[in-house]
Amino acid sequence: MQNWIGQLMDCKRNLLSQIIKRVDAAAVAKASTYRKNMNTGTKGLDLIKFFEGLELEAYRCAAGVWTIGYGHTKGVERGMKIDESTANQMLSEELTEYENYVNTLVTVELNQDQFDAMVSWVYNLGGGNLQASTLLKVLNAGDYDGVPAQMMRWNKAGGKVLEGLTKRRQAEADLFCGN
């Protein structure tokens, strides 16, 4: 009789252990894929388009980089011209890259406004700057209230404070806060 009770208890322990492992595995899977599929929302797209502006002919931005469309810089050369449809396609393709930086490097949960604000910031400054930033460290520490001040620090080009970048950082900080 005691042997039977012992076997039953072992069976219950094994079953409980399997259930716990499944729940833990499900929780880990959910946590690791929580934001992996987040995409920029309308507010983020509007913010990027507003501050980047649409330029159909290549120009040098404040940092001296050849730029076209909505802030597109890859492969842009002097004299290059595009149409609005091409500019929108470039933006769409690049957004995927910048969304991936945020989805990959940020380890805390973000709501849609926070995600959009971060994508706009990274779209303007690049994934390398995000990866090396105090902003990322503050955010990943869960200090959501500290993020806007960190965003505001990135308002310079060529070592000079630019009014346009200050306004953009403020708009990103406001969006991050849900304003």
C-alpha positions, 0 to 999 in steps of 0.5 A, a space after each residue: 500500500 505504501 509503495 502504491 502511495 509513494 508511486 502516486 506521489 512521485 507521479 504527482 510531482 512529475 506531473 506538477 514539474 511538467 506543468 511548471 516547465 510548460 508554464 515557465 516555457 510559455 511565459 519565457 516565449 511570450 516575454 521574448 516575443 512580446 515586442 518582436 512584432 511591434 510596428 510603427 503606428 500612425 503617430 510615429 509615422 506622422 512624427 517621422 514624416 513631419 520632422 524629416 520632411 519630404 525632399 525629392 532632390 538630394 541635399 546635404 543635411 545639417 550634419 553634411 550627409 547627402 539625404 533624400 525622401 524622408 531622411 533617407 541617407 543610404 546610397 544617396 548621391 549629389 543630383 539624385 532625384 526621386 518621386 513621392 512614391 519612391 520616398 514612401 517605399 524607402 521610408 517603409 523599408 527603413 522603418 523595418 530596420 529601425 523597428 528591429 533595433 527597438 524590438 531587439 535592444 529594448 528589453 522592457 515593455 513599451 506601449 505603442 506611443 513609447 515604441 513610436 517615439 523610440 523608432 522616431 529617435 532611432 530613425 533620426 540617430 541610428 541603431 548604433 547610437 541607441 545601442 551605446 546610449 544612456 537612454 537605452 540603459 535608463 529605459 532597460 532599467 525600467 526608468 520610464 520617467 527618465 527617458 524623456 530627459 535622455 531623449 532631449 540630450 540628443 539635439 546637436 549636429 556637428 556639435 551645435 544645438 539645433 532648434 529643429 532637433 530640439 523640437 523633434 526631441 521634445 515631440 518624441 519625449 511628449 509622445 513617449 509620455 503619451 502626450 
